[in-house]
Amino acid sequence: MTRAELIHQIKAKRSFLCVGLDTDLTKIPEHLLDDEDPIYSFNKAIIDATADLCVAYKPNIAFYECYGIKGWQSLQKTWAALPKDCFSIADAKRGDIGNTSGRYAMAFFDEKTSGLGFDSITIAPYMGKDSVTPFLDFNDKWAIVLALTSNEGSLDFQNFENKEGLQLFEQVIDKVNTWGTPDNLMYVVGATRGEGFIKIREHAPDHFLLVPGVGAQGGSLEDVCKFGMNKDCGLLVNSTRGIIYASKGRDFAERAREEALILQKEMEVELLKAGIIS
């Protein structure tokens, strides 16, 4: 999916919602556990219930890899079920170099090779340029690079300052910006970092930001939009637990839709305030 196509979907759906598919067999409704593929059954129901309200889906790959070949098959079927008008994110956080990165890119981008053709993948940039650029060699595919996260351990490294006073996450963004463009690079920025978005936008004014942490993790959508939205919206705000685990009963898909609709309506208000839609 191109940048223009993504922006079109945001305007058409009046939403910048990304639904996380971190599907845990210990948390899905019990009646699905007797299905041949409970993970896929759950995901398909969530997708069908929310597809008109969101512009992206983000399976966390660890929740599939942990089940071995069956989990990978569930992931392939889930990817195939994603609507083609939705941006697909492989939340894999890969971070190796050279030929290895190239193979990871094939695994998630090359449908003929792997059965998967995601639009994007999350990447840890610690090993530098050759851990990111192999993913940028694929047309209309995106690298989503970790920049400023909201986990407790983020303070271990991300805020270290150099002698010029730039924090590490700022240096990462400045360097990564030289490897690609706003047409194939995004950044992960945790919603609970609040005014950290001001600094992010100083270094990446035009890039899209993937923002986890709204909802169950306590991030404020209003603050994210106040400090992080740009002229094209420039945000994909992810919600996982607050949507997909809204109910453990047979009404799980309906409840997921209700929660997604609440967020979509809040996003519509923010898009209207920003003049991105009318």
Summary of the structure (lengths in Angstrom):
residues: 278
radius of gyration: 18.0
end to end distance: 24.1
largest distance: 58.8
contacts: 936
relative contact order: 0.15
helix: 46%
strand: 18%
